[in-house]
Amino acid sequence: MSESTPSVKERRTRILLALLLLNREKSHNLFNPTIKAVFLLSTESPRTRGTLRQMLTDGVIRREEEGVYQITDRGMGELALSFPFVRFMMFSWDGKYRIISYEIPEDKRSLRDSLRREISGWGLGPWHRSFWLTPHPVAEAMKKLVEGTPWENYIQMFEGTPTLGDPSILVEKVWNIQKLQEAYKKVFKTWHELLSREDLSKEAKLAKVVNSYIEVLKTDPGLPKELVGEKWIGKDAFDIFSEMRSILLS
């Protein structure tokens, strides 16, 4: 999460993610030195203050007092477009899949690559050649993204519910859940090692815990419990992280 002249979108995402990981049920002082250091927030920056004002206007955060903010449900929805694991923490799955197809010619590679970057956080998994699948309700976000742009001529999108087939087979084929489980297990090992280190301050440990967690969250498609089960390791990871956060912020 480099702070070097981030775009507004990146800055917004960093602020929303900080408020979620600090505990979305509470308000937090983003001007607190520890929070600023861990989440790389330059709250003295005019750009950051401008971003906070715009986020308040957009209703994705609310302010309790100067410097103290809380993420809103609308903010959770926005954050889910970058970190899809948060969506089904608060919203129920409607049982529908979204299928996105795009075939952009090789001579327009930059156009294709820019599209992939924009939708990289939508929980998409490769189903077949040029077909991508996600359980997230991203139709409106896709319309907003592509309408009136060069991407519009190359994209088709469909919504539907399955009528036949084993969902567990589909989940493994499309999202490679076994690989994601291994990534979470590695994070657990990292956290255990960090807690036992005596050469690091609590702030330094928390920064490393947060960074390692964010790295695996970037790869988590945020599938609903109907597809991964009630005992999904991603839920365990969030619970463990919450415990470690409480310890390291005490």
C-alpha positions in Angstrom: 0.0 0.0 0.0 2.5 2.6 -1.1 1.4 6.2 -0.3 3.4 7.7 -3.2 0.9 10.1 -4.9 -2.0 7.6 -4.9 -5.0 8.2 -7.1 -8.2 9.2 -5.3 -9.6 5.8 -5.9 -6.6 4.2 -4.2 -6.8 6.7 -1.3 -10.5 6.1 -0.9 -9.9 2.3 -0.8 -7.1 2.6 1.7 -9.4 4.7 4.0 -12.3 2.3 3.7 -10.2 -0.7 4.3 -8.6 0.8 7.4 -12.0 1.6 8.9 -13.2 -2.0 8.1 -10.1 -3.7 9.5 -10.0 -1.5 12.6 -13.6 -2.7 13.3 -16.4 -1.5 11.1 -18.9 -1.4 14.0 -17.0 1.4 15.7 -15.7 4.9 14.8 -12.0 5.4 14.6 -9.6 8.4 14.7 -7.7 8.3 11.4 -5.3 10.9 12.8 -4.1 8.6 15.5 -0.3 8.1 14.9 -0.5 4.3 15.1 -3.3 4.1 12.6 -1.7 6.6 10.3 1.6 4.6 10.3 0.0 1.1 9.9 -2.3 2.1 7.1 0.0 4.7 5.5 -2.5 7.6 5.8 -1.1 11.1 5.3 -4.0 12.8 6.9 -2.1 16.2 6.9 -2.1 16.1 3.1 -4.6 18.4 1.4 -5.4 15.6 -1.1 -6.3 13.2 1.7 -8.5 15.8 3.5 -10.2 16.5 0.1 -10.8 12.8 -0.3 -12.3 12.6 3.2 -14.6 15.5 2.4 -15.8 13.8 -0.9 -16.3 10.5 0.9 -18.5 12.2 3.4 -20.5 13.8 0.6 -20.8 10.4 -1.1 -22.0 8.8 2.1 -19.4 6.1 2.2 -18.1 7.2 5.6 -19.6 9.3 8.4 -17.9 11.6 10.9 -18.5 11.5 14.6 -16.1 14.3 15.4 -12.9 15.8 13.9 -10.8 13.0 12.5 -13.1 10.3 13.8 -14.9 8.3 11.1 -16.9 5.1 10.5 -17.5 3.2 7.3 -21.2 3.0 6.2 -23.1 0.3 4.4 -22.6 2.2 1.2 -18.9 2.3 1.9 -18.9 -1.4 2.4 -20.5 -1.8 -1.0 -17.8 0.4 -2.6 -15.0 -1.5 -0.9 -16.4 -4.8 -2.1 -15.5 -3.7 -5.7 -11.8 -3.8 -4.7 -11.9 -6.4 -1.9 -14.9 -8.7 -2.6 -14.5 -10.7 0.6 -16.4 -7.9 2.5 -19.7 -8.2 0.5 -21.2 -11.3 2.0 -20.2 -10.2 5.5 -23.2 -8.0 5.4 -25.3 -8.8 2.3 -27.1 -12.1 1.3 -26.3 -13.8 -1.9 -29.2 -13.7 -4.4 -28.2 -17.1 -5.9 -27.2 -15.6 -9.2 -24.0 -15.7 -11.2 -22.8 -13.0 -13.5 -21.0 -14.0 -16.6 -18.8 -11.5 -18.4 -17.4 -12.1 -21.8 -14.9 -9.9 -23.5 -12.6 -10.5 -26.5 -10.4 -7.5 -27.2 -8.0 -7.9 -30.1 -4.3 -8.2 -29.5 -3.6 -4.9 -31.2 -5.7 -3.3 -28.5 -3.8 -4.9 -25.6 -3.5 -1.8 -23.6 -7.3 -1.5 -23.7 -7.7 -5.1 -22.6 -5.2 -4.7 -19.8 -6.8 -1.5 -18.5 -10.2 -3.3 -18.3 -8.7 -6.2 -16.4 -7.2 -3.8 -13.9 -10.6 -2.1 -13.4 -12.5 -5.3 -12.7 -9.7 -7.2 -10.9 -11.5 -6.9 -7.5 -14.9 -8.2 -8.6 -14.4 -11.8 -7.6 -14.1 -13.0 -11.2 -12.8 -16.4 -12.0 -12.0 -17.9 -15.4 -14.8 -20.3 -16.5 -14.0 -20.9 -20.2 -12.0 -19.0 -22.8 -13.1 -15.4 -22.7 -15.8 -16.1 -20.1 -15.5 -15.0 -16.5 -17.8 -15.8 -13.6 -18.7 -14.1 -10.3 -21.5 -14.3 -7.7 -21.2 -10.6 -7.0 -23.9 -8.2 -8.2 -21.6 -6.1 -10.5 -24.0 -5.4 -13.4 -24.6 -1.8 -12.5 -20.9 -1.3 -11.8 -20.0 -2.7 -15.2 -22.6 -0.5 -17.0 -21.2 2.6 -15.2 -17.6 1.5 -16.1 -18.0 0.8 -19.8 -20.9 2.8 -21.2 -19.6 5.5 -23.5 -16.1 4.0 -23.5 -14.0 2.0 -26.1 -14.6 -1.1 -23.9 -18.4 -1.0 -24.6 -18.0 -2.6 -28.0 -16.2 -5.7 -26.7 -18.2 -6.7 -23.6 -21.2 -8.9 -23.1 -22.7 -9.6 -19.6 -25.3 -12.1 -18.4 -27.0 -13.0 -15.2 -28.6 -16.3 -14.3 -29.1 -19.1 -11.8 -27.7 -22.6 -12.3 -30.1 -25.5 -13.1 -27.7 -28.4 -13.2 -24.3 -29.4 -11.9 -22.3 -29.7 -8.6 -21.4 -26.3 -7.3 -18.4 -27.5 -5.5 -16.8 -28.7 -8.8 -17.6 -25.3 -10.3 -16.1 -23.4 -7.4 -12.8 -25.4 -7.5 -12.5 -25.2 -11.3 -13.2 -21.4 -11.5 -11.7 -20.0 -8.3 -9.1 -22.7 -7.3 -10.2 -22.7 -3.6 -7.5 -25.2 -2.5 -4.8 -22.8 -3.5 -6.5 -19.9 -1.6 -6.8 -22.1 1.5 -3.1 -22.7 1.4 -2.4 -19.0 1.1 -4.5 -18.4 4.2 -2.6 -21.1 6.1 0.7 -19.4 5.3 -0.7 -16.2 6.6 -1.7 -17.9 9.9 1.9 -19.2 10.2 3.3 -15.7 9.5 1.0 -14.2 12.2 2.1 -16.8 14.8 5.7 -16.0 14.1 5.2 -12.3 14.3 3.5 -12.5 17.7 6.5 -14.4 19.2 9.0 -11.8 18.0 10.5 -9.7 20.7 12.5 -7.4 18.5 9.4 -5.6 17.1 7.1 -3.1 18.7 3.3 -3.7 18.7 2.9 -1.1 16.0 5.5 -2.8 13.8 3.8 -6.2 14.3 0.4 -4.8 13.5 1.7 -3.2 10.3 3.2 -6.5 9.2 0.0 -8.4 10.2 -2.2 -5.9 8.2 0.1 -6.0 5.1 0.2 -9.8 5.0 -3.6 -10.0 5.5 -4.2 -7.5 2.7 -2.0 -9.5 0.3 -4.2 -12.6 0.7 -7.4 -10.6 0.7 -6.5 -9.3 -2.8 -6.7 -12.9 -4.1 -9.9 -13.9 -2.2 -13.0 -13.8 -4.6 -15.3 -13.3 -1.6 -17.6 -16.3 -2.3 -20.8 -16.6 -0.3 -21.3 -19.3 2.3 -23.6 -21.1 0.0 -20.6 -21.9 -2.2 -17.8 -22.3 0.4 -19.7 -23.4 3.5 -20.1 -22.0 7.0 -16.6 -23.1 8.1 -14.7 -21.3 5.3 -11.1 -20.5 6.2 -11.6 -16.9 5.1 -14.1 -16.3 7.9 -11.7 -17.9 10.4 -8.9 -15.6 9.1 -11.1 -12.5 9.8 -11.9 -13.7 13.3 -8.2 -14.4 14.1 -7.2 -11.1 12.6 -9.7 -9.3 14.8 -8.3 -10.9 17.9 -4.7 -10.0 16.9 -5.7 -6.4 16.1 -7.2 -6.1 19.6 -4.1 -7.4 21.2 -1.7 -5.2 19.2 -3.8 -2.1 19.6 -4.1 -2.5 23.4 
